Amino acid sequence: MPATLEDRITLDPDQCGGRPCIRGYRLRVTDVLDMLASGASMGEILADYEFLRIEDIHACLRYASAQIDHPVLISAA
């Protein structure tokens, strides 16, 4: 059975200031996204973080997508 987003992304107010992390580790979603945005490949990231799985990186991308997927209301003034 595939892991859900909640299995991969954890929120703990006592860890990393409550920012979303990967499976309880002190690696934040934003850290992974920043590495990808800087040009690091998924393979390079996985090689640098032994505990990380490809599903974790995919979960970071899905999490970020969900965070920005909301309607924008514009007032007609």
C-alpha positions in Angstrom: 0.0 0.0 0.0 1.5 3.4 -1.0 2.3 5.8 1.8 0.1 8.9 2.2 1.4 12.4 2.3 0.7 12.4 6.1 3.1 9.4 6.4 5.9 11.3 4.7 5.4 14.9 5.9 5.3 15.5 9.7 4.5 18.6 11.7 5.9 18.8 15.2 5.8 22.1 17.1 8.9 21.0 19.0 10.9 20.3 15.9 12.3 22.9 13.4 9.9 25.5 14.7 6.9 23.5 13.7 7.8 23.6 10.0 6.9 20.6 7.9 9.7 17.9 8.0 10.3 14.6 6.4 9.2 11.6 8.4 10.2 13.2 11.7 13.7 13.9 10.7 15.2 17.4 10.9 15.1 17.8 7.2 12.5 20.3 6.3 10.3 20.2 3.2 11.7 23.6 2.2 15.3 22.3 2.4 14.4 19.7 -0.2 12.6 22.2 -2.4 15.5 24.6 -2.2 17.9 21.9 -3.2 15.7 21.0 -6.2 15.3 24.7 -7.1 19.1 25.1 -7.0 19.5 22.4 -9.6 20.3 19.4 -7.5 18.9 16.2 -9.0 16.8 13.8 -7.0 19.6 11.3 -7.2 22.1 13.8 -5.7 19.7 14.6 -2.9 19.1 10.9 -2.2 22.9 10.3 -2.2 23.5 13.1 0.4 20.7 12.0 2.8 20.8 8.2 3.3 17.5 8.1 5.1 15.7 9.9 2.3 13.5 8.0 -0.2 12.3 9.1 -3.6 8.8 9.0 -2.2 9.8 11.6 0.3 10.9 14.0 -2.4 7.7 13.4 -4.3 5.8 14.1 -1.1 7.6 17.4 -0.7 6.5 18.4 -4.2 2.9 17.3 -3.5 2.9 19.1 -0.2 4.1 22.4 -1.8 1.6 22.0 -4.6 -1.2 21.6 -2.1 -0.1 24.6 -0.1 -0.4 27.0 -3.0 -3.6 25.5 -4.5 -6.2 27.8 -3.2 -8.5 30.3 -4.9 -7.5 34.0 -5.0 -10.3 36.3 -4.5 -10.1 39.7 -6.2 -12.3 42.5 -5.1 -14.2 44.2 -7.9 -13.8 47.8 -6.7 
